[in-house]
């Protein structure tokens, strides 16, 4: 009784103002990750303490980031992690066009 294309996806969070999608390139240790963002910048991202226990991130995952107010071109917070089904939905809708080389 539903749309088979969106099976298991549910509601997908999309970027608001000041937020970007990013692909995790690699883990750097100490809870930091090297990211490539949809605004075509590489940043160092970290998971804030309030989300650290509930969010597990590995290489090639798609995440939602919020750049810092200071050093925003270099550093950011990871605020959301997407499942594989949500990642496929984002690709189909064109949200990940800038980072397809890294997927």
Secondary structure, 3 states (H helix, E strand, C coil): CCCHHHCCCCCCCCCCCCEEEEEEEEEEECCEEEEEECCCCEEEEEECHHHCCCCCCCCCCEEEEEECCCCCCCEEEEEEECCHHHHHHHHHCCCCHHHHHHC
